[in-house]
Amino acid sequence: MPLAMNREVFITCAVTGSGATQDRSPHVPRSPQQIADSAIAAARAGAAVVHCHVRDPETGAPSRSLAYYREVTDRIRAADIDMVLNLTAGMGGDIVFGNATQPLPLAAGTDMVGAAERVAHIADCLPEICTLDCGTMNFAEADYVMTNTPGMLQAMGQMMTQLGVTPEIEAFDTGHLWYAKQLVADGVLGPDALVQLCMGVPWGAPDDLNTFMAMVNNVPDNWIFSGFGLGRNQMAYVAASVLAGGNVRVGLEDNLWLGKGVLATNAQLVSRARTIIENMGARVIGPDEVRAKLGLTKRNPRS
């Protein structure tokens, strides 16, 4: 297969995520101000898109607080540098079962709510992009399941589309792409979809190039995709995704390290990704070009 390298690349920075990384690095932002400040620093380093979760400022635990999302959004929109805002809508689908002998009742950590509640912060903040995890899957934890049923995805996707917010399909395996195509066929999502290929997340698509190319080859030609890999291979996937015709994602949600024994900041990860992209002969594009490419409109519901 001939190379179809992308020459006009946008960088997404996944600023903090919802994983239990808050005590593993002092650079993982917790408070809304820290998250916004880290996003702004990433934008200065070259990220056109910032992907944000929110956390409890005291504990660093993942949160769905509308007030935290509002503060992050308002601080980013008030910044003196532009960026495309991408908020997660992946929270609220967590089921933690009991042990294998007695799976019910459900265990602590279960957070399963309806579609309207899962996208309430999207309706309030109106980011340009929000994520849509297109499948149910087991994660590394023994009895935790990330739950996204077809009915839930239909409902959430319709709400996002009606709000005028572009869903970013999060594909953790090829079956998730299969169902995303069905959402397009059903008219829930628009035909020119945006997709993030998520590599190396246990137990989704494994972290290898053959699987990555299988994922890429299942993305329709008229869709736009980005790709990322967890941990030490984050920067390798910057190069791989550009070579395969895609865009890139880096950030502390996916990787804490700049090198062996050296903890990274979001800005440092973006800067390194930008260097790789430019050394490959491609150009890193900015937020206005991303909006034009993806048909996005920047809005401020509280202006």
N, C-alpha and C positions, 0 to 999 in steps of 0.2 A: 504494500500500500504506500503510495507516495506521501511525503510529508505535506501537511496543509497548515503550516505554521501561522499563528496569529501575529500580525504585525502591529495591531492597535489593541493594546492590552489594558484592562483595568484591574486594579488591585482592590480586593476587599480585605479589611482588617476585622477579624472576629475578636472583639476587645476583651471580653471576660468570660463568657460562657456560663454554664450552670454546673460544671464539674466540681469535684471537691479539691480544687487546686489553691484555694485561698490561703492555706497555711504552708504551701510548698514554695511560694515565692512572694517577696514583699512587693513585687511589681504588679501582681494581679489586683486590679482595682475593685473596691467594694462599694463605696458610697456613690450616690448619683454624681456628685461633683468629681470624684476620682475617675469614674467611668467616662464622663464627658471630657475631662481633661486629657485622659489617655487617648480617646477617640480624636480629639483635636490635634494632639501631637502626632498621631498616625497620619492624619490628613496632611499635616505639614511635611511629613516624610514622603508622601506620594500616594496614599490611599485615597481613591475616589469614593469608595463605599465603606461605611462603618456599620458593622453588624453588632447589635447590642442586646444583651440580657441585662437584668438587674439583680442585685444581691442585697441581703440585709446588711446595713452598714456596720453593725456591731459584730455579727458572727461570720459574715461572708457567705452565708447559706443562700442558695438560689431563692428568688422571690418572684411573685406575680403582682406586687404592689403597684396599683395604678399611679399612686403619688410618686413613686420612684421613677416610673417610666416618664411621667410628665416632666419631672425635674431634669432627667437626662436629655429628653427631647428639647426642652426649652433652652438648656445650656448649649447644646449643639447648634441649635438654630440661631442663637445669639452670638456665636463665635465670629471672629473676624476672618475666618477661612471657610470656604464652602465645602460641603461633602454631601453625598447621597446617604440618607438615613434608612437603615434596614433593621427592623426590630424583629426579634424572635416571636413566633407564635407557637413554639414547641412545648411550652409549659402546660400543665393541667391534664396530661395524658399518662400519668405515672401510676402503675399498679405494682405493688410489692406484695407478693404472696407469702404465706407462711411457709414452713418447711415442706419437704417432699412428702412427709407422712400426713401432715395436716395443713394443706394449702389455704384453707379458710378457717377463720376470718382473715381478711386482708391485714397486712402488717403495717407498722408505722412507716411513714414515707409515702404512702399512697396519696395521690393528689389527682383525682379524676373528676373533671367538671364538664359541663356542657359546652357546645360550640360557641354560643354567644359570650360566655364568660372567658373562654380561651382567646377570643379576639377583642375583648372589651377595650384593652389598651390600644389596639390598632385603630378601633373606631374613634377613640378619644384623641390620639396623637397624630393620626393620618400620616405615617411615614410614606416615603415613596415605594418602599419594598418591605414585605414581611415574609417570613419563612413558612413553608408548608411541608412538614415531614410526611412523605408519601408512602408510609407503610408502618406496620407494627413489627417490632423486632426485639429480640433479647439483647440486653447489654451485658457488660462484663460481670456485673453483680449477679449472684446466684439466682435470686428469685424476683428480680426487677424486670418488668416488661414496659417498653415504650409503646403505648397503645394509640393507634390511629386507624380506626376501622373505615371501610369504604363509605359508610353513611356519615361518619364524622368528617371525613375529608370532603365529601360532597357539600356538606353544610358549611364548613369553614371556607372552602374555596369559593362558594357562592357569595358568602358575606364579604370576603376580600375583594372579589370582582365588583360587587355592588358599591363598595366603598371607594373604588377607583385606586386601590393599592395593588401593586403588582406582586403576585406570589412568586417567591423563589422556591422552586421545588427542591427539597433536600432528598437526594437519592442515596441511600445507604447500601443498595444492592440493585441488581438488574430488574427484579420484580417491582421495585418502586418506580422505575422508569416505565415499565409496562402499564402500571396503574395510572401514572401521570398522563400517558397517552390517552387512556380511557377518559380521564377528566377533560382533556381537550376535545375528544370526540363527542362527549356529552354536552359540550358548551359551557362547562363550569369554569374552565380556564380558557384564555385566549389562545389563538393558534401559534403565535410567536412566543413560546414559553421561555422562561429563564430557569436554569437548573444548576444546582451545585452538586458535584460528584464528591461524595464523602468516603474517603479511602482509609482503611485500617482501623475503623471503629468496631471493637468487638461487640457483637458477632455479626457484622455486616460484611460488606465487600472487603476481602483481604487486601493487604498492602503489597500488591505486586503489579508490575506493568502489564502483564497479560490480562489481568482482571480489569485494570484501568482502561485498557484499549477496548475490552468488551463493553464496558460502560459507555465509553465515547461512541462506539459504533452503534449503540442503541439510542443515541440522541438524534432526533430528527434534524435534517439539514437546516431547517429554518429556525431552530431553537438556538439560544445562546447559552453556553455553559462555562462554568468555572470548575476548578478542581482543587482539592487539598488532600494532604496526607498528615497523619498525626506524628508528633514527636520528631525524632532525628531525621526523618525523611521529608519534613515539611519543605525544605528548599529544593530537594530533588523533584518534588511534585510541581514546584513553580516552573522549572524547566520542562518537565514532561507535559504539563497542561498547555503551555505556550506552543510547544512542538506539535501537539495534537490539535491545535486550532482553538484553544480555549483561553480563559482568563484565570486569575489566580486568587487564592485566599491564603492569608497568613494571620498570625495573631496568637495571643496568649490563651485563647479558648482551646487551641489545638496543640500548642507546643510552648514550653516554658524556657527553652534553652537557646542561646545564641551559639554556643559551642560547648565542648566538654568542660563541665564545672563552672560555666559562665551563664548566669541567669539573664534573660533578655527582657527588654521593654517592648511594647507594641511598636513604637517608632523605630527601634533598631531592626525588628523583623521586617517591617515594611521597607526600610532603607535597603536591607540586604536583598529582598525580593526585587526591588527596583533595579539594583545593580545587575542582578542576573538577567532580568528581562532586557535591559538596555545593552548589555554585553552580547546578547543573542541577536542584536540588530533590530529589535522591536521597539516601539514607542509606548510609554506609559501615558494613558489618556486621563483627563481630569473629569470632574463631576458633571460639567455641562455637556461634555461629549458623551458621557454615559447616559445622561437623561435623553439626549437625542437618539442614541443607539437603541435604548430600551423603551422609548416613548413615555418617559416619566414626567410628571409635573410636580414641582416642589410646592408644598402647601404649608400654611401655618394657621391651624384652626383657631388659635387664640390671638391673632393679630388684630 
